[in-house]
């Protein structure tokens, strides 16, 4: 029988590397307040995720490829506690249309939103100083990006294939 719902207990502080990797039938995960880290590949290719995802306000880091390929996610809220979003964390979340990035995020890795074809607008927090390689590559629906004054570098192919970008 396929795993469809996971409710993590309050005692969980870390979701380990690849913990739910490839759980294609997983539709719902309830993460407790007190969770601090979502490690590499934690929910990689969990294509059954549907709807919105709210990261608990205790998480400080979303590591590389954490939600890569979660093609059912429609929106993500990244709380003030998060300071780091690792490489390709939300890559290929193809129906992800809305992302709220907290103002405390200081580091956004390469290709975090690469292939998020439904993403329409993004506001990069003032605390971010660089936009990584392939950051929004393949975001076909992206029409608007707000880049703060503090950004000093924009990586290779950061906005490649953003055919709808007008502002």
C-alpha positions as CSV (number, residue, x, y, z in Angstrom):
1,X,0.0,0.0,0.0
2,X,1.3,3.4,-1.0
3,X,2.2,6.1,1.6
4,X,-0.2,9.0,1.1
5,X,-0.1,11.1,4.3
6,X,2.6,11.8,6.9
7,X,2.1,13.6,10.2
8,X,5.5,14.2,11.8
9,X,5.6,14.3,15.6
10,X,6.7,17.4,17.5
11,X,9.9,15.7,18.5
12,X,11.2,15.7,14.9
13,X,14.0,18.4,14.5
14,X,15.4,17.2,11.2
15,X,14.1,15.5,8.1
16,X,17.1,13.5,6.9
17,X,18.6,13.2,3.4
18,X,16.2,11.5,1.0
19,X,13.8,10.6,3.8
20,X,10.7,10.5,1.5
21,X,12.6,10.4,-1.8
22,X,10.4,9.2,-4.6
23,X,7.2,8.8,-2.6
24,X,5.1,9.6,-5.6
25,X,1.8,8.9,-3.8
26,X,2.5,11.2,-0.9
27,X,-0.1,14.0,-1.1
28,X,0.1,15.5,2.4
29,X,2.9,16.2,4.9
30,X,2.2,17.9,8.2
31,X,5.4,19.3,9.6
32,X,5.6,20.3,13.3
33,X,6.7,23.6,14.8
34,X,10.1,22.9,16.1
35,X,11.3,21.3,12.9
36,X,14.7,23.0,12.1
37,X,16.1,21.4,9.0
38,X,14.8,19.9,5.8
39,X,17.8,18.1,4.3
40,X,18.9,17.3,0.8
41,X,16.4,15.3,-1.3
42,X,14.0,15.0,1.6
43,X,10.9,15.1,-0.6
44,X,12.6,14.8,-4.0
45,X,10.2,13.6,-6.7
46,X,7.2,13.5,-4.5
47,X,5.0,14.2,-7.5
48,X,1.8,13.5,-5.6
49,X,2.1,16.6,-3.4
50,X,-0.9,18.8,-4.1
51,X,-1.8,22.3,-3.0
52,X,0.1,24.6,-0.8
53,X,3.0,24.0,1.5
54,X,3.7,26.1,4.6
55,X,7.2,25.5,6.0
56,X,7.1,25.7,9.9
57,X,8.4,28.9,11.4
58,X,11.2,27.0,13.1
59,X,13.0,25.8,10.0
60,X,16.3,27.6,9.4
61,X,17.5,25.8,6.2
62,X,15.9,24.1,3.2
63,X,18.7,22.1,1.7
64,X,19.6,21.1,-1.9
65,X,16.9,19.4,-4.0
66,X,14.6,19.2,-0.9
67,X,11.3,19.6,-3.0
68,X,12.7,19.1,-6.5
69,X,10.1,17.5,-8.7
70,X,7.2,18.0,-6.4
71,X,5.0,18.8,-9.4
72,X,1.7,19.1,-7.5
73,X,2.8,22.0,-5.3
74,X,0.9,25.2,-6.1
75,X,2.2,27.6,-3.5
76,X,4.9,27.7,-0.9
77,X,5.3,30.0,2.1
78,X,8.9,30.3,3.4
79,X,8.9,31.7,6.9
80,X,11.1,34.3,8.6
81,X,13.2,31.6,10.3
82,X,14.6,30.4,7.0
83,X,18.0,32.0,6.1
84,X,19.2,29.5,3.4
85,X,17.5,27.8,0.4
86,X,19.8,25.2,-1.2
87,X,20.5,24.5,-4.8
88,X,17.5,23.4,-6.9
89,X,15.3,23.2,-3.8
90,X,12.1,23.7,-5.7
91,X,13.2,22.8,-9.2
92,X,10.6,21.3,-11.6
93,X,7.7,22.2,-9.3
94,X,5.8,22.8,-12.6
95,X,2.5,24.1,-11.1
96,X,4.1,26.2,-8.4
97,X,2.4,29.6,-9.1
98,X,3.1,31.5,-5.8
99,X,6.2,31.7,-3.6
100,X,6.5,33.9,-0.5
101,X,10.1,34.3,0.4
102,X,10.8,35.7,3.8
103,X,12.9,38.9,4.2
104,X,15.4,36.9,6.3
105,X,16.6,34.6,3.5
106,X,20.2,35.5,2.8
107,X,21.3,32.8,0.5
108,X,19.4,31.3,-2.4
109,X,21.3,28.5,-4.3
110,X,21.6,27.9,-8.0
111,X,18.5,26.9,-9.9
112,X,16.1,27.0,-6.9
113,X,13.1,27.7,-9.1
114,X,14.4,26.3,-12.4
115,X,11.6,24.7,-14.4
116,X,8.8,26.2,-12.3
117,X,6.8,26.9,-15.4
118,X,3.7,28.3,-13.6
119,X,5.5,30.8,-11.5
120,X,4.2,34.3,-12.5
121,X,6.0,36.7,-10.2
122,X,8.8,36.8,-7.5
123,X,10.0,39.3,-5.1
124,X,13.6,38.6,-4.1
125,X,14.2,39.8,-0.5
126,X,16.5,42.8,0.2
127,X,18.8,40.5,2.2
128,X,19.8,38.6,-0.9
129,X,23.0,39.8,-2.6
130,X,23.3,37.4,-5.5
131,X,21.0,35.5,-7.9
132,X,22.4,32.1,-8.7
133,X,23.0,30.3,-11.9
134,X,19.8,29.0,-13.6
135,X,17.7,30.6,-10.8
136,X,14.6,31.1,-12.9
137,X,15.6,29.2,-16.1
138,X,12.5,27.7,-17.8
139,X,10.0,29.8,-15.8
140,X,7.9,30.3,-18.9
141,X,5.0,32.1,-17.1
142,X,7.3,34.5,-15.1
143,X,6.2,38.1,-16.0
144,X,7.7,40.1,-13.1
145,X,10.8,39.9,-10.9
146,X,11.7,42.5,-8.3
147,X,15.5,42.6,-7.9
148,X,16.7,44.5,-4.8
149,X,19.3,47.2,-4.9
150,X,21.7,45.0,-2.8
151,X,22.1,42.3,-5.5
152,X,25.7,42.5,-6.9
153,X,25.7,39.5,-9.2
154,X,23.3,37.6,-11.5
155,X,24.4,34.1,-12.4
156,X,24.7,32.3,-15.7
157,X,21.4,31.8,-17.5
158,X,19.5,33.1,-14.4
159,X,16.5,34.1,-16.6
160,X,17.0,31.8,-19.6
161,X,13.8,30.8,-21.4
162,X,11.7,33.3,-19.4
163,X,9.7,34.0,-22.5
164,X,6.9,35.9,-20.6
165,X,9.2,38.3,-18.6
166,X,8.0,41.9,-19.2
167,X,9.2,43.7,-16.0
